[in-house]
Amino acid sequence: MRGRSFLVTSIAAGLLGLLPAAGASGGGGAEASLSANAGVIAATSASARSASVAVFGRRTKTSGCHVRGLLPDRGCTPGAILTQATVGRICTPGYSRSVRNVPESLKHAVYDEYGIASHVPGSYEVDHLVPLELGGSNSISNLWPEASPGFRAKDRVENRLHDAVCAGLAGLGEAQRQIAHDWRHT
């Protein structure tokens, strides 16, 4: 378990330049992030079970949400996954496209929850906290207005984690938990 989890953490941390250079001394780094991430527990509500969606944490707010730098408000966007998403499915070309379903009305609801009445095109995008390519859900519990320029950095982490999961170098559940907790340190 430690090997796979540490690899997931190391892949993303290396991509974001968070790991010390080879030979540098220091404690923890990616392992410290891993310890913090290990505390994330997936809880499935009765309504989420009926829709085959598992939610990370508990959604405690539906208004007054605030983007926290490069992270969503955890009370509004704890993250959610499709329980039927397996490694075999997510690693099939075209999977994300086949499950993407975020209508404009849902995007507007996300912006409303976060108090964003209007914005300059390109300043935000409604993003999946746990990406579709890692089995993320289209549920509002998994959607948030990601501010630019954060899109591209998170996209690179998502792609790297997807590749690691599909290559058997990382576990899907661990990758989902880590990116839901704090994608910057996965």
C-alpha beads as a LAMMPS data file, in Angstrom:
LAMMPS data file: protein, C-alpha beads

186 atoms
185 bonds

1 atom types
1 bond types

-500.0 500.0 xlo xhi
-500.0 500.0 ylo yhi
-500.0 500.0 zlo zhi

Masses

1 110.0

Atoms # bond

1 1 1 0.000 0.000 0.000
2 1 1 2.732 2.466 0.950
3 1 1 4.508 1.889 -2.358
4 1 1 1.522 2.718 -4.526
5 1 1 0.327 5.611 -2.348
6 1 1 3.777 7.098 -2.133
7 1 1 4.137 6.782 -5.913
8 1 1 0.865 8.651 -6.514
9 1 1 1.998 11.381 -4.140
10 1 1 5.465 11.474 -5.680
11 1 1 4.188 11.680 -9.263
12 1 1 2.025 14.725 -8.621
13 1 1 4.446 16.373 -6.211
14 1 1 7.266 15.990 -8.713
15 1 1 5.102 17.443 -11.446
16 1 1 4.322 20.474 -9.304
17 1 1 7.933 20.835 -8.120
18 1 1 7.068 19.991 -4.519
19 1 1 9.683 17.302 -3.953
20 1 1 13.213 18.185 -2.836
21 1 1 15.957 17.705 -5.380
22 1 1 17.741 14.361 -5.418
23 1 1 20.166 14.147 -2.548
24 1 1 18.580 17.026 -0.689
25 1 1 17.890 16.412 2.941
26 1 1 14.543 17.065 4.493
27 1 1 11.791 15.299 6.232
28 1 1 8.535 13.987 4.987
29 1 1 7.769 15.936 1.831
30 1 1 5.451 13.752 -0.170
31 1 1 5.190 11.244 2.696
32 1 1 3.869 13.974 4.999
33 1 1 1.227 14.826 2.398
34 1 1 0.402 11.146 2.164
35 1 1 -0.165 10.949 5.925
36 1 1 -2.512 13.933 5.817
37 1 1 -4.363 12.475 2.839
38 1 1 -4.778 9.071 4.451
39 1 1 -7.293 10.599 6.850
40 1 1 -9.812 11.305 4.087
41 1 1 -12.714 8.913 4.502
42 1 1 -15.326 8.218 1.844
43 1 1 -18.886 8.315 3.128
44 1 1 -21.816 7.332 0.995
45 1 1 -25.161 8.963 1.766
46 1 1 -28.460 7.162 1.168
47 1 1 -29.299 9.451 -1.752
48 1 1 -25.825 9.062 -3.239
49 1 1 -26.084 5.244 -3.027
50 1 1 -29.257 5.233 -5.092
51 1 1 -27.470 7.223 -7.797
52 1 1 -24.311 5.054 -7.523
53 1 1 -22.281 8.036 -6.345
54 1 1 -19.961 7.956 -3.342
55 1 1 -19.190 11.303 -1.710
56 1 1 -15.896 12.108 0.046
57 1 1 -16.792 13.775 3.316
58 1 1 -20.134 15.497 3.790
59 1 1 -21.675 18.324 1.817
60 1 1 -22.646 20.817 4.527
61 1 1 -23.377 23.959 2.483
62 1 1 -25.384 24.844 -0.608
63 1 1 -24.697 28.593 -0.542
64 1 1 -22.088 30.980 0.766
65 1 1 -19.328 28.832 -0.728
66 1 1 -15.890 30.348 -1.414
67 1 1 -13.053 29.253 -3.670
68 1 1 -9.956 28.975 -1.463
69 1 1 -7.142 29.889 -3.845
70 1 1 -6.724 26.799 -6.003
71 1 1 -9.125 24.696 -3.913
72 1 1 -12.911 24.462 -3.584
73 1 1 -14.880 25.035 -0.402
74 1 1 -14.925 21.539 1.162
75 1 1 -18.357 22.188 2.678
76 1 1 -19.806 22.640 -0.812
77 1 1 -17.522 20.445 -2.896
78 1 1 -16.196 17.464 -0.913
79 1 1 -15.735 15.424 -4.109
80 1 1 -17.745 12.473 -5.425
81 1 1 -17.079 9.403 -7.544
82 1 1 -19.140 7.054 -9.671
83 1 1 -19.117 3.746 -7.804
84 1 1 -19.279 1.776 -11.058
85 1 1 -16.046 3.394 -12.322
86 1 1 -13.341 0.744 -12.377
87 1 1 -9.775 0.794 -13.617
88 1 1 -10.894 -1.140 -16.691
89 1 1 -13.569 1.420 -17.480
90 1 1 -11.623 4.619 -16.834
91 1 1 -8.670 3.328 -18.830
92 1 1 -10.836 2.671 -21.890
93 1 1 -10.316 5.400 -24.517
94 1 1 -13.337 7.699 -24.647
95 1 1 -14.513 6.915 -21.096
96 1 1 -14.514 10.541 -19.850
97 1 1 -16.386 11.732 -22.912
98 1 1 -18.970 8.974 -22.455
99 1 1 -19.822 9.970 -18.857
100 1 1 -19.472 13.771 -19.088
101 1 1 -22.871 15.315 -18.441
102 1 1 -22.862 18.759 -16.842
103 1 1 -25.733 20.766 -18.295
104 1 1 -25.591 24.570 -18.297
105 1 1 -28.254 24.639 -15.564
106 1 1 -25.955 22.659 -13.249
107 1 1 -22.998 24.923 -14.081
108 1 1 -25.171 27.941 -13.183
109 1 1 -26.126 26.239 -9.897
110 1 1 -22.426 25.780 -9.074
111 1 1 -21.684 29.451 -9.786
112 1 1 -24.716 30.458 -7.683
113 1 1 -23.566 28.377 -4.690
114 1 1 -20.179 30.073 -4.865
115 1 1 -21.765 33.528 -5.168
116 1 1 -20.411 34.171 -8.665
117 1 1 -23.175 36.115 -10.402
118 1 1 -21.053 36.958 -13.441
119 1 1 -17.486 36.547 -14.558
120 1 1 -15.220 37.291 -17.475
121 1 1 -15.157 34.337 -19.905
122 1 1 -12.066 32.231 -19.189
123 1 1 -11.688 33.422 -15.590
124 1 1 -13.401 30.271 -14.243
125 1 1 -14.425 26.856 -15.466
126 1 1 -16.752 24.472 -13.696
127 1 1 -14.361 21.665 -12.845
128 1 1 -14.705 18.156 -11.455
129 1 1 -12.733 17.971 -8.184
130 1 1 -12.246 14.237 -8.748
131 1 1 -11.827 14.211 -12.530
132 1 1 -13.955 12.048 -14.775
133 1 1 -10.801 10.280 -15.926
134 1 1 -10.364 9.023 -12.333
135 1 1 -14.010 8.010 -11.963
136 1 1 -15.310 11.363 -10.726
137 1 1 -19.024 12.109 -10.733
138 1 1 -21.014 14.866 -12.447
139 1 1 -22.746 15.456 -9.089
140 1 1 -22.780 19.015 -7.711
141 1 1 -20.796 17.581 -4.758
142 1 1 -17.908 17.142 -7.185
143 1 1 -18.182 20.428 -9.099
144 1 1 -16.674 23.823 -8.337
145 1 1 -15.701 27.019 -10.166
146 1 1 -11.969 26.579 -10.691
147 1 1 -10.220 29.895 -11.190
148 1 1 -7.714 30.536 -13.936
149 1 1 -4.751 29.904 -14.130
150 1 1 -5.230 26.799 -11.944
151 1 1 -6.951 24.798 -14.684
152 1 1 -3.836 23.720 -16.513
153 1 1 -1.791 22.726 -13.458
154 1 1 -4.620 20.539 -12.129
155 1 1 -5.198 19.049 -15.597
156 1 1 -1.552 17.934 -15.709
157 1 1 -1.884 16.269 -12.284
158 1 1 -5.103 14.546 -13.398
159 1 1 -3.457 13.210 -16.560
160 1 1 -0.397 11.987 -14.691
161 1 1 -2.517 10.208 -12.043
162 1 1 -4.721 8.632 -14.739
163 1 1 -1.649 7.333 -16.530
164 1 1 -0.240 5.922 -13.264
165 1 1 -3.534 4.177 -12.404
166 1 1 -3.850 2.721 -15.912
167 1 1 -0.240 1.500 -15.807
168 1 1 -0.914 -0.280 -12.499
169 1 1 1.480 2.002 -10.633
170 1 1 -1.203 3.545 -8.406
171 1 1 -4.513 2.410 -6.977
172 1 1 -7.674 4.095 -8.252
173 1 1 -9.225 4.611 -4.806
174 1 1 -6.078 6.145 -3.385
175 1 1 -5.704 8.479 -6.373
176 1 1 -9.349 9.555 -5.966
177 1 1 -8.969 10.212 -2.225
178 1 1 -5.776 12.167 -2.645
179 1 1 -7.026 14.433 -5.425
180 1 1 -10.276 15.064 -3.505
181 1 1 -8.295 16.041 -0.411
182 1 1 -5.875 18.502 -2.033
183 1 1 -4.842 18.024 -5.649
184 1 1 -1.798 20.275 -5.181
185 1 1 -0.165 17.716 -2.892
186 1 1 -1.123 14.408 -4.483

Bonds

1 1 1 2
2 1 2 3
3 1 3 4
4 1 4 5
5 1 5 6
6 1 6 7
7 1 7 8
8 1 8 9
9 1 9 10
10 1 10 11
11 1 11 12
12 1 12 13
13 1 13 14
14 1 14 15
15 1 15 16
16 1 16 17
17 1 17 18
18 1 18 19
19 1 19 20
20 1 20 21
21 1 21 22
22 1 22 23
23 1 23 24
24 1 24 25
25 1 25 26
26 1 26 27
27 1 27 28
28 1 28 29
29 1 29 30
30 1 30 31
31 1 31 32
32 1 32 33
33 1 33 34
34 1 34 35
35 1 35 36
36 1 36 37
37 1 37 38
38 1 38 39
39 1 39 40
40 1 40 41
41 1 41 42
42 1 42 43
43 1 43 44
44 1 44 45
45 1 45 46
46 1 46 47
47 1 47 48
48 1 48 49
49 1 49 50
50 1 50 51
51 1 51 52
52 1 52 53
53 1 53 54
54 1 54 55
55 1 55 56
56 1 56 57
57 1 57 58
58 1 58 59
59 1 59 60
60 1 60 61
61 1 61 62
62 1 62 63
63 1 63 64
64 1 64 65
65 1 65 66
66 1 66 67
67 1 67 68
68 1 68 69
69 1 69 70
70 1 70 71
71 1 71 72
72 1 72 73
73 1 73 74
74 1 74 75
75 1 75 76
76 1 76 77
77 1 77 78
78 1 78 79
79 1 79 80
80 1 80 81
81 1 81 82
82 1 82 83
83 1 83 84
84 1 84 85
85 1 85 86
86 1 86 87
87 1 87 88
88 1 88 89
89 1 89 90
90 1 90 91
91 1 91 92
92 1 92 93
93 1 93 94
94 1 94 95
95 1 95 96
96 1 96 97
97 1 97 98
98 1 98 99
99 1 99 100
100 1 100 101
101 1 101 102
102 1 102 103
103 1 103 104
104 1 104 105
105 1 105 106
106 1 106 107
107 1 107 108
108 1 108 109
109 1 109 110
110 1 110 111
111 1 111 112
112 1 112 113
113 1 113 114
114 1 114 115
115 1 115 116
116 1 116 117
117 1 117 118
118 1 118 119
119 1 119 120
120 1 120 121
121 1 121 122
122 1 122 123
123 1 123 124
124 1 124 125
125 1 125 126
126 1 126 127
127 1 127 128
128 1 128 129
129 1 129 130
130 1 130 131
131 1 131 132
132 1 132 133
133 1 133 134
134 1 134 135
135 1 135 136
136 1 136 137
137 1 137 138
138 1 138 139
139 1 139 140
140 1 140 141
141 1 141 142
142 1 142 143
143 1 143 144
144 1 144 145
145 1 145 146
146 1 146 147
147 1 147 148
148 1 148 149
149 1 149 150
150 1 150 151
151 1 151 152
152 1 152 153
153 1 153 154
154 1 154 155
155 1 155 156
156 1 156 157
157 1 157 158
158 1 158 159
159 1 159 160
160 1 160 161
161 1 161 162
162 1 162 163
163 1 163 164
164 1 164 165
165 1 165 166
166 1 166 167
167 1 167 168
168 1 168 169
169 1 169 170
170 1 170 171
171 1 171 172
172 1 172 173
173 1 173 174
174 1 174 175
175 1 175 176
176 1 176 177
177 1 177 178
178 1 178 179
179 1 179 180
180 1 180 181
181 1 181 182
182 1 182 183
183 1 183 184
184 1 184 185
185 1 185 186
